[in-house]
């Protein structure tokens, strides 16, 4: 069945249903924070306490600059004529499951360099790392049938940096992931319209100068969530036990986290195109409820550290 021909049938495969269940478990959890805690064999509270020691202004400026740099470079270097790849076989469980080796090596190198300079080096290291991750996210998006020559798809790639982990869940939805998506829909559409018909060079200039209001608003909204994960990364890299080598390990975990978010996000979008979107989201919410009842989803409020949120 083609992605462009939605079906209202209930004939999702076992792999597709399992994919939705896995997506609910990962996207509703504070995944990166728990990954770091497990990495150091420490409780989550150990990392949360360190958040107060990090300057939110520095993190926010770095996160915003990183998102702008990533979007500028990606728009200029992703071929405008590229078309989405179709993957009817293998099944959805196999798509995007193997991260690109060179992307992982690249972020490990930047993490090693960043480990030597700590917080002062964040403004230099983060834009490079984020740009590499953006390219990896775009590759995953293409595998799930997204057309990277379309502005809306590129904005969806950027939106991945604000998805997954703790967040405000709409009471009607009871899902932080779906709530975040809903909150970004209008901003993504407005940003896509703002850059429509522009050349890559023109868009890059607009991003760097902040002359496109819709694009600025979208980046600010995404940065409000992205800087929470950036803060967690900085805390871990700033701990006494962390050296350059561990900085590389953290960067690989950092990239792996957003690759997983991208895989589940674009996988959900693929299923929504293949079947009825309401049906797929209903199954996702059902999976969320089951995960919460089983205790698989851990509720961990994230501190509000961003003045824009």
Secondary structure, DSSP 8 states (H G I E B T S, - for coil): --TTS-B------HHHHHHHHHHHHHHTS-HHHHHHHHHHT--HHHHHHHGGGS-HHHHHHHHHHHHHHHHHHHHHHS-TT-------SS-TTTTT-S--HHHHHHHHHHHHHHHHHGGGGHHHHHHHHHHHHHHHHHHHHHHTT--TTSHHHHHHHHHGGG-SSS----TTT--HHHHHHHHHHHHHHHHHHHHTT--HHHHHHHHHHT--HHHHHHHHHHHHHHHHHHHHHHHHHHSTT--HHHHHHHHHHHHHHHHHHHHHHHHHHHHHHHB-HHHHHHHHHHHHHHHHHHT-S---------TT-
